[in-house]
Amino acid sequence: MASQWAGIRHQCTSPVLVLLAWGLACALSAGPVYGAGADKEYDALIIQARQGNYGPALVMLRQRVSLNSQDVRAIIDLIVIAGRAGRNEEVIEVYESLGVSVALPAEALATVARAYRDEQQWNQALAIYRKGARPHPEDDTFVLGETMVLADAGEIAEAIRLGRKLVERAPGNADRRLALSYAYARDQQHFAALEQVDKAYQLAPGRAYVKRAYVFALQRADMAEAALRVARASPDLFTPAQMRRLEGDEAAELVRMAGLPARNEHERYVVADRALAILDAQIEAWSQLGPDAQGDVQRARIDRLSALHMRGRMSEVIQEYEQLRADNAQVPRYVNNDVANAYLYMRRPEAAASLFIETVGSPQAADDDPSDRLSNHTGLFYALAEDERSDEAQAVLDEMQGAHEPWVYRKGQPQRLPNDLYVEAMRVGAQGRLLAGDTIDAQARYDELVRQAPNNSGLRAGRAGVLLARQRPREAEQELKMAETQSPRNMAIEVGQGYTALALQEWRQAGLLSQDVLERYPEDLSARQLARAVALHGKAELQVSGSRGIANDSAVAGDGETGIEAVLYSPPVSENWRVFAGAGYASGKFQEGTGHYRWARSGVEWRARDVTIEGEASANNYGFGTKPGLRMAGTVDLNDSWQVGASADWRSRFTPLRALNSGVSSNSLGAFLRWRADERREWALATSAARFSDGNNRFSLGLLGRERLYTAPTLTTDLGMDVSVSRNTSRDTIYFNPRADLTVLPTVQLTHLLYRRYESAWTQTATAGAGLYSQRGYGSGGLLMVSYGQRWQASDALSLGATATATSRPYDGEREREVRIVFDLSLRF
C-alpha cells in the first residue's frame, strides 16, 4: 500500500516537478546556476545534469562544498541536482547543515520539502512548504505541497479544507484541483477525487501529467474501461507495467460484471466468455515478458479463476487453483470462496471444508464485509454437512445465526429496516435442520420466517422444500405458486416446482420446468440435479424381489420355502404409460410333497396426477397345467393426507403355495384407506375378501401404523403397530385356514445410517416386536419377532437390500419357528 500511495503522490505532484524542472532549466539555459563567472568545467557538468547525467555534477559539487562550506552557489546546485537524482537523504543532510543563515530560492526550498515528504517526515515537510509560501505567494508549488502533505500526514480534513479554499480562489487552476483530488483520494472518496481530476482534465487536456492523473483517478474509481481507453490514446505517458495494470483492471471489471444480474442468463455468459478470452490472451502475451510481468500474469490467472467460476467450469477452477498453489503463488483470500464452492460442485466436500475453514479462521476475517463472512460461513456449513460432519456443521450454524441482528438502521432513515443477512442466516439455519432430519423444527423455522417476511419468495421456496420432504407435495405446490407470483422466473422456485411435479406425477410439467432451468442455467448444480431426476423417471426399471426360508418348522410355510420374481418396466410411453413384464418362481416342501409355482405376467401401468392404475394378465403354472389370471389395481390420492386403493384378482398370485400345490386357487377383492400426517406418522386400514376354488371364503381386516419416536442425523426410531383379524368359512383344508384369528404385534424399529456420500447410503435396520396371536378353538399365545437388515443405496439408480427375520408364533395351538431372508433390488437404466 505504501508503494501504491508513493506512486499516487508522484502522479499528483507532477505540477510541482514541472515547476522545479522549469526553474532549473531556465537557470541552466541562462548560464551558471545561482552564480556568475563560473568556470567552463562547472557549466559543462551542470548542463550534463540538466540532461539527466547527475553523477559527475554531484561528485564535483560535493567536493566544492566540502572545500568551501560557504559556497552558496554550489550548495544550492547540490540540493537541486540531488533532488532531481532522487537522493532525498543527501538533500536533507545538506539542508540541515546550512543553518538558518542561508536563504534558499524557491526551487531549492521546494526540493527540500519534497525530500522530507518522500521520507515521510511530515512535520518538516509542512514547515518547509509553509516557509516557502511566505516569500513566494505567487508560486503554487508550496500551497499545493502543503495540501498533499497534510493528506499524507493523516490530517485529511484539514487537507480537504485547504484544497477547497485553493480551488474556490482559482477554479480555473487545474493544479489546485489535482491537489484537492489527492486529498479526496487519501480519504477514499474516489468519486469526489475523480470529479476534481475530471474538471482539471477539461481545463488542461493537453498536459501530460493531468492526463495521467485523470487515468489513475478513473482507475481508483473502478472505471477500468474508461481508464484504459484514455490511456491507450496516449500510451507513451505510461510505463508497460502501468498499461498491464490498466488492462488487467478491464478484465477484472468484466469478471465482476459477469456476476451481476442480467436481462437473461445468456448475456451473463457472454460477458464471462469475453473476460476469459481477454485473460487468456493476457496470460499468453505477458508470460513471455519474464520476471517483470510475473505479478501481472499471476493476477490474470487469479481473475481467470473467478471468471471460470462464473461460467460454471468448476473442474477448471480446481485445476488452475491447484496449479497456482503448486507454483507457490500467493492466492488471495477472496478467491477461496469461489474455489471452495467449485470443490462442493465437484463433490469434494472435505477439500471445500478445509478451504472454508482457512478463510473464516484467518486473522483478516474480522475485516471482511458482513455479507462475505456470511457467505463463507454458509459455504463451510454445507461443506461440513455434505462431509457428514453434522456436529461441526451445527456449531457453524449456531455461530452464524448469532452474528447478525434482526434489524439495521440506515443513515438518513429514522425507521429500522429488516436485516437481509439475518434473514439469510435464519434461512440457512432452517435448511440445516432439514439436512439433519429434524423436519419438524425446520418447518417451524420456515413458518416463522414466512410469517415475518411473506413477500420473500426465497423463504417460500425453502418452506416448500421442507413440505416436500415431509411428503406434503400439494401444500408445497401451493407455497411455490405463491412464491411464483412474486418471482416468476426465479430458478429456486422452478427447481422446487420440478421436484413437486415429480412427486405429484405431473410428468410433462416436470420435464418442461427442468428443460427451462437447464437452458437458462446449464452449469448450475441444482438445475442439473433436477434434470437427472427427470431423466431417471424416463428410464427403464428392473425390480427383483425374493425370499428364502432357512430354518423353518412351519406347516404353513413349509420347509425351505423359496420365492423370487423379476419385473421389468419400460421407459414411460406418452408420459403416463409404462409396459411391464415379469416372471417368478416359488417352491416349498410340504407333507403332501414339494410344491412348485411358476408364473409370468405382463401388463400396463398408467400414472397421472393423483391416480395410478395397473392391469395385468398372467399365466400361472401350478398343480396340473397352466391357467390364466387377471389383476386390476388402482390408487387415488384424495389429498396429501388421504389415499384410497382397491384391487381385484382372478387366480390371485397371493394364494398360499400349499393350496396351489393341491390345485386350489383363489379370487380376491381388496381395498385400503391410508392416512398420512407426514413422513413420521402413517396409518392404513386394509380389507380383503378371497374365494377359494375349494369353496372356502376368507375375510380379513388389518390396521397397520407407524409413529416416529426419535430422530437424529444418523439414527431414527419408529414405533409400529400391526393388528389384523381374519375369518374363514371352511375348516378342513390342506392349507392353514383358521376359523378366526387375531394378531396384535407392536414393534420398535431402529434405523442407523452407517455411511452416506451424496446419493450413496448404507443403512442398517433392527426391529423387535412382541405381541399376541389368538386363534379360535386354540386359545392365545405370544408372538415374537426380531429382524435385522441392511440396505445399500449405491446411487440414485441402484438400490438393494436384505433382511433376516426370525418369528416364533403358535399355529393350531403348536408353537412354530421360522427364519427367513428377504431381499430386493431396484435398478433404473
N, C-alpha and C positions, 0 to 999 in steps of 0.2 A: 504493500500500500504506500510506503514511503517513496519508493521509486516512481509509483504512478503519480503522486502529487508533485514530486520533483519535476516530472515531465510537464504537468499542467502549469506549474509555476513558470517553466521555461517558455511554454507557449504563450501564456497570458502576459508575460513581461517583455515580450518582443518589442513593444514601443520603447521601453527603456533602453534595450540593447541597441535599437536603431538610433536613438538619440546619442548614445555613447559612441557608437560607430561613426555617426555623422560628425560629432565633435572632434574625435580623434582624426578622422580623415581630413577634416578641414585644417586642423593644426599641422598635420603632416604635409599636406599639399602646399601649405603656405610657407613651410620652412621648418626649422628646428622646433622640437616640441617644447613649449613653455620657456623658450630662451632664444638668444640670437648669437650669431657668430660662432656656432659650434663647428667643430672640425668636420671635414667631409666623411671620415670614417663613422662618426656618430650618426650623421644624417643617413648614411647608407644602411646602417644596421636598423635604424628606426623605420626606413622605407621597407626593408625586408619584413619587419614585424607587422607593418601595415598589410603586407601581402600574405601573412599567415605563418611566416617563419620566425617564431618567437625566441627560439633558443639562443642564437648569437647575441641578440639585443639584450636579453635578460642577463647573460654572463657579463656583458660589458657594463650594464647598469649596476649590477651588484658590486663589481669592482670599484666603480666610481663612487658609489655610496659608502662602501667600506673605507675608501681612502679619504673621503670628504663627506662627513655626515651633514654638512651644511649645504650640500649641492642640491638645492631645492628642485632645480630642473630635472636632475637625474632621479630624485626621489619620486616626483610626480609621474615621470615617464615609467618608472619601475612599477608603481601601483597600477597604472592604466594597462600596461602591457601584461603584467602578471594576471590581472583580472581577465584580460582577453584570452590568456592561455589557460584559464580555469584553475589558477593556483591560489585558491582562497586563503589558505593558511599563510602564505607569503604576503599577500595583500594586507591581511590583518596584522601580521608581525611588523611590517614596515610602518603601517599607520600608527600602531600603538607605540612605536619607538620615537615618533616625531614629537610627542608632547603637544601642548596646546598652542605653541607659538606659531606654527606654520599654517597659513590659511590656504586650503586646497581649493582648486577650481571645481566647478560643478561636475565635470566629467569624472574627476578623481573621487570626489565625495560619493557620487553615485556608484562607482566601482566598489568602494569600501563598504557601502551599505549593502550592496548586492552580495559581497563576500560574507558579511555577517549573516545575511538572510539564508544563503545557501548552507552555511554551517549551523543553521537553526539557533543562532544566538539572537533571539527575537528582540530583547530589550536594547542591545547595542545597535541592531539594525534600525529600530524605530528612532533611536536617538540621532543617528546619522541622517536618516531621511528628514526628520524634523529640523535638524541643524541646517541641512541644505536648503530647505524650503524657505527659511527666513531671508537669506540674501538673494535667493533666486525665485521669487514668487511667480515669475512668468514661465518657469520650467516645470512642466507637469511630471517630470521624472520622479520628483521627491514625494509629491502628494499621492501619486499613483502607487509608488512603492510603499508608502505608509499604509495605504488601504490594504494592500495584499499581505503585508507583514502582520497587520492586526488579525487578518483572517488566518494566517499561518499560526499565530500565537494562541489561537482559540478565542480571541475576543471578536467573535464573528458579528455579534450585534453592533458593536462599535464600528467594525469594518463596513457593514452594510449601511449604517447611518452616514459614515463619511463618504462612501461611494455614491449614495443617493444625493448627498449635498453637492458633490462634484458634478454629477450629471445634471442636476437642476440648474447649476450655474452655466453649464455649457452643454445643452442637449445635443448639439451637433458634433460633439467631440467623440470620435469613435474610440480613442484610447481610454477615456474615462468610463465609457460603457463597458469596455473589456475588463477594467479593474473591478467595477461593480459586479460583473458577471462572475469574476473569480471569487468574490466574497460569497455570492449566492451558491456557487458550486461547492465551496468548502462547507456550507450549511446544508448540503444535499438537496437544495432547491434547484434541481436541474432544469426545470422548465422556466423558472424565473431567470436562471442564468442564460438559457437559450434565447429568451426574449431580448435580453440586452445584447447578446452577440449578434442576433439577427438584425437588430437595429444598427449595430456597428457595421455589419456587412452591407446593409443598404447604404450607409453613409460612405463607406470606403471599400467597395467591392474589388478594387484593383490592388489593394495592399496584400501582400503575400501573408503577413502574419495575421491579418484579420481573417483571411480565408481559412487559414489553418485553425484559428480559434473557433471559427464557425463550424468546421467539420468536427472538431473534438467536442463542441457543445452538443451537436446533433448526436454524436456517439454516446455521450453521457446520458442523454435523454432517451436512449434506446430507440432512436430513429435511424436504424442501421442502413436502410436502403437509401435514404436521403443523404446521409453522411458519405456513403460510398459513391453516390452519383456526383456529388460536388467534388469529392477528392479525385475522381477519375478525370474530371475536367482540367485539373492542374496536377498531374501525377508527380511532376518534378518537385513539388513542395513537400513531399512526404517520403520518408525512407521506405525501403522494401518491407521492413518489419512492420511499420505503421500501416502500409497498404494491406499486408496479410491480415493484420488485426481487423481492419475495416471489412475485408472480405469475409473473414470468419464471423464477424458480427452479423453480416447479412444472412449467412447460412443459419446461424443460431436463431435469428428472428423468424425465419421460415419454419424452423422446428417448433418454435413456440406457437406460431400461427396454426400449425397442423393440429395442435391440441385444443384449439378453440372451437366452439360450436359453429357449424356451417349450415348453409341453406339445405345441403344434402351431404350425405356421407361421401359421395364420390368426390366432391370438391375438396374435402379434407384430405383424402388420399392423394389427390393431385398435388396439393401443397407439400405433403410429406415426400412424395416421389421427386418433386422438384428439389427439395432440400437435399435428399440423398444424392441426386445427380451432381449438385454443386459440391457437396462434401467429398464425394468420390473423386471428382476432378481435382479438388484442392489437395487431397491427400496424395494423389499420384504426382502432382506437379511439385509440391513442397517437399516431398520425400527425397527429391533429387538435389535439394539445396544444401544438404548436410546439416551440421550441428546448429547453424544459425536459425534454421526453421524448425528445429525439433519440437520446440514448445508449441508452435502453431499446428504442426501435424498432430500432436497429441490432443490439442484442444479440438481439432476437427474430428478426430476419432471418437472423442467423448460425446461431442454433439451428435455424431452419427448414431451412437447408442440410443439416444432419445428418439431420433427420427425412425430408427428401426422399430423401436417400441411402439411409436405412434402407428406405424404401418402394420403392426401385428406380426413382424418377422422375429418371433421370440427366440428361436434356436440360434439365429444370427446374433441377437443381442448377447446371449450367453457366450457364444463362441468368441465374439470380439472382446467382451469383458475379460474373459479368462486369458485371452492373448495379451491384453493390456497388463494384467497382473503378472503374467509370465515375463513381460518386458520391463517389469519393475516400475511401471508408470504410476504416478500418484493419481488415482481415480477420485474425484471429489465426492463428498457425501451425497450431494443432491442427485447423483446418478444411481445411488444404491436402491432407491425405491423402484425405479424402472427395471433394474436388473433383478431385484428380488421378485417383483411381480412376474418377470419373464420365467424365473425358476418355478414359480407357482403354476404358471400357464403350462409349463413342460412337465408338471407333476414331479417336481423335485423339492418337496416342502422342507426337507432338512437343510438344503443349501439356502433356501429363501429365509428360513428362520434364523440361520446364522448371520446372514447379511442384515436382516432387520434388527437383530439384537445388537450388532455392531453399530448400527445407525442410531437407535434410540439410547444406547448406552454411552455414546460419545459425549465428551465434555461440551461440545458445541451444540448439543441437542437443546440445551436450555435457551439458546438464542434463536431457535427455529421459529418460523411462523406457526401460530397455533394450528392452522389447517394442515401444515406439513407434519406437525407432530401427531395429529390425529390420524393422518393417512399412514404414517409409519407404524403407529400402534395398531391400527386396524389390520394392516398387512401382516404384522407379527402375530396377531391373534389368529388369522386364517391360516398362516403357515404352521403354527403350533397345533391348531385344531386338525389340519389335514395330515399332520405327522402323528396324530393320535396322542398328543401330549396335553390331555384335557385339563389337568390341574394347572399347568403353566399357562394355558390359554385363558382359563378363568381368572387367574391372577392379573393378566394383562387387561382383561375386561374391567376388572374392579378398579385398577389404576386409571384406566382411560375414562371411565364414567365419572370418577371423582375429580377430573382435571378441568371440567368445564361447567360454568354457571348457566342456569336456565335462561337468564335474561342478560342483555347487554344494553349499554347506554351509548348512543351516538352523539357526537359533538353537534350542538345546534338543535337537537331534538329532545324535548322535555319528557316524552313518553319512553318507557322501556320497551325494548324490542326482543322478540324471541331469538335465542342464540342458535343459529343453524348448526354450529359444531356440537352443541349439547344434544340437539335432536338426532344428529347423525351418530353420536356416541351411544345414545339410548337405543337407536335402531340396531346398531351392531350388537349391543348387549342382548337385545331380544333375539337376534339371529343366533347369538351364541348359545342361548338356552335351547333353541330349536336343534342346533347341531349336537348338543349334549343329550338330546332325547327328552328334555323337560318341556313337552309341548304345552302343558297347562300354564306354566309360568311364561313361556314365550307368547302365548295368545293373550294372557292378561297384560303383558307389557305392551304388545301392539294395540290392544283395545284402548289402553290409556293414551298411548301416543296419538292414535287416530282421533280420539275424543278431543285431545288438546289441539291437534292440527288437522282438522277434517279436510282441508284443501291440499294436503301434501300427498301427491299421487304415489310417491315412492313408499311412504308408510303404508298406504292401502295395498300396494303390490306386495309388500312384505307380509302384511296380515293375511292376504290371500294365500301366500305360500305356506303359512302355518296352517290355515284351514285345509289346504290340500293335503298336507302331511297328516292332518287329523281325520282324513277320509270324509271331508265335507266339501266335495267339489262344487256343488251348486251354490253354496254360500261363497266359496272362493270366486266363482264366476260373477256373482252379483257385486262383490267387492271390486273386482277388476273392471267391471263395466262402469262403476262409479269413478274409478281412477282414470279410465279411458276418456271420460268427459272432460277431465282436467288436462290430460296429456295424451292426445290421441295417438301420437307416433312414438311414445316412449318405449324403448327397447325392453326394459324390465317388465313392463306391463304386457307387451306382446309375448314375451317368453313365458310369463306366467299363464297367459291365456292359452298358449300352445299346450302346456302340460295339463291344464284343466280340461281342454278339449279332448286330449287323450284319455283322461280319467272318465270323461262323460261319453266316450265312444263317438265323439264328433270328429271322425277321421279326416274328412275333407277340410274342415276348418283348421285342424291341427297342421295339416300339410301346407295350407296357404299361409298360415302365420309363420311357420318355420321357413318357408321359402322367402317371405318378405324380410324377416330379420337377417337371414343369411345373405341375401343380396345386399342389404344395407350395411351389415357389419360382418363381412366374410371371415375376418380373423378373430372375432370376439368369441371367447370360450363358451359363454352361456348360449350364444346362438348356435355354435357347433354342437353343444351337448343336446339342445332341443332337436337339431337335425338328426343326431344319432338316435334319439328316442323314436322319432318318426320313422327313420329308416328301419329300426328294429321291428316296429309294427308291420312294416312291409315285407318282412322276410318269412320264409317257411319256418315251421316249428315242429320239432320232434319231441314227443312226450313218451317216456318209458317209465313204467312202474312195475313193482313186483314184490313178492313176499315169500318167505320160506320158514316153515316150522322146523325147528332144530331139536326140540326136546318136548314132545307132546305125549300126553297120555289121555287125550281127549277123544271121546267117542263122537263129539260134534265135528271137530276139525279133521279128525283122522290123524294118521301117523305120516310125518314127512310131507304135509300138505305144501304144495308149491304153486305159485301163480306168477305169470308175467304177461305184460301187454305193452305193445308199442303202437302209438298212433301218430301219424304224420299229417300235419295241416299244411295246406298250400298257402302261398302268399295271398293277401287279400285280392279279391276279384271284384271290380266295380265298387271298391271301397268297403262295402259292408259284408261281402260274402267270402266264405272260406270253404273249400272242399277238403274233406279229410278221409283217411282210410287207415284201418288198423287191424291188428291180429293179436290173438292171445292164446295162452295155453295154461291149464290148471290140472293138477293131479293130486291124489291123496289115497292112502291105504285105509280101507275100512274092513269091518268083519266080513262083509259080503264080497270083498275083492277090491282091487285097485280101480279107482275111478279116473277117467280121463275126459277132459273137456277142451275142445278146440273151437275157436270162433274167429271169424273175420267180419269186419263191419266197414261200412263206408256211408258217407252222408254229406250234408251241407250244414253250415252254421251261418246264421245271419245276425249281425251285431250292429245295432244302431243306438241312438241316444235312448237310454232308459230301458231298452229291450234287447234280450238275447234269446234266440230260438235255435234249436238244434234238432235235426231229424236224421235218422239213420236207418238203414236196412242191414240185417246181419244174417250170416249163415252159421248155424250152431251144430257142432258135431259132438254128440254125447249119446250114451246108451247104444241105440241102434240107428244108424243113418244120420243124415244131416237135415236139419229143419230150419226154415226161415224164421226171422224175427224182425220186429219193428220197434222203434222207440222214438218218442217225441218228448222234448223237454223245453221249458222256457222260463225266463225270469223277467220280472218287471220291477224297476226301481221307481217307487212312488215319490220318494224324495231322498234326502241324504240319510234319513233315519230308517225308513221302512222299505222292505223289499219282499215281494211275494214270488213264488215259483210253483211250478207243477210239472209232473212228468207222467207219461203213460208208456208201459212196456208190454209188448206181446212177445211171449217167450223171453222173459227177463234174463239178462246175463247175471243178475244177482241172486238167482235161485241157488240154494245150497248145493254144493258139489255132490253131496251124498244122495240128494234127491235126484239130480240129473243122472247120476250113475245107475239109478234104478229106473230111469226112463220117465221120471216125474218132472214136469216143467211148471212154470207159473206165469201168470199175467198179473200186472200190478198197476196201481194208480198211486200217485203220491203228491203231496203239496206241502209247502212250508211257508212260514211267515217269520221274517228276520227283522229284529230291531237293533240298530247300532247307534249308540250315542256318539262314539268317536272311536279312535284306534285303541282305546283302553277298555271299552265296555261294549259287549255284544251278547245278545240272546236270540235264540232261534227256536221256534216251535214247529215240529215236523210230524206229519201223519202219513200213513200209507195203508193201503189195503191190497192184499195179494190173494189170488185164487189159484190154487194148485190143481194140476190135472188129475190128482187122485181124489178130489172133492174137498180138500181142506181149504178153509178160508182163514187168512191171518190178518189181524188188525193190529196196528202199532201206533204209539204216540210217544214222542220224545221231546224233551226240553234240554237244550244244550246252551251253556252260557260261559262267559269269560269276563273276569274283572281284574284289572291291573292293581296290584298291591304296592309295587315298588319299582322305581325307575332310576337308574344311574347310567352314566355314559357307556358302561360295558356290561351292565347286569340289569335284568328285569325279572320281576316275579309276578306270576299270574295265578289267580285262583280260578279253577274250572269247576263246572258242575254238569253232570250228565245224569239225567233222570229219564227213564223210559219204562213204558209198560207195553205188553203185547198180549194178544189173546188168539187162540187157535180153536177151530170148531171140531177138528178131528183129534183123537187121542193116539190111536195106534198107527204110527207112520214110521218108515225106516229112518227118517231124518229127525233131528231133535225138534220137538214140537210141543212145548209146554202148553198146558191148557190156558194158563195165565201166569204172568210173571211180572216182577217189578225189579228194576235196577236203579240203585242210587249210588253214584260214585263221585264224590268231591275229590279234586286233585289240586296239587300245588306244582307249578312248573317254573323252573329256573332256566333262564336263557343267558348264557355267558358268551361275550364276544372275545374270542381268542386272538384274532388278528383282523386288521382291516387296512386296506390300501385302496382308496377310492372305490370302484365298483367291486373289488375283490374283498370277500369277507369270509371268515372261518368262525363258526359258532358251534357251541355245544349246548345241548338241552337235556336236562334231567327232570323227570316227572315222577311223582309218587301220589298214589291215591288209596284210600281205604273207605269202603262203603258196604253196602248191603245188597244181597241178591235174595229175592223171595220168590218161590215157585209154588203155585197152588198144588196141594197134595204132598209136598215135600218139605215144607217149612222154609225157614230163612237161614242164611249163613253169611259169613263175612266175605267180602270181595276185596282182594288186594291186587295192586298193580304198581309196577315200577318200570321205568323205561329210561334209556339213555341213547342219545343220538347226536350225530354231528352233521353239519351241513357246510358245504364249500361252494360259495358263490364265486366261481372262477372269474367271471366277467359279467357284464350286463346281458350276455347272450348264452351263458352256460351256467347251470346250477345243478348240483347233485347232492344227495343226502342219504343217510342210512340211519335207522333206529332199531334198537333191540328192545323188545318188550316182554316182560315176564308177568304172567297173570295166574292167580290162584282163585278159583271160584267153584261153587257147587253146581253140578248138573244132575237132575233127577236124584237129589239128596246125597250124591257122592262128590267129594272134592276132587277136582281135576286141575292139573297144572299144565301150563303151556309157555314155551319160549319161542318167540317169533322175531324174525328180522324182516323189516320193510325197507325198501329202497325206492328211489325215484330219480329221474334225470330229465332235465328240460334243456333243449338246445334250439337256438334260432340261427338259421344260416341262409 
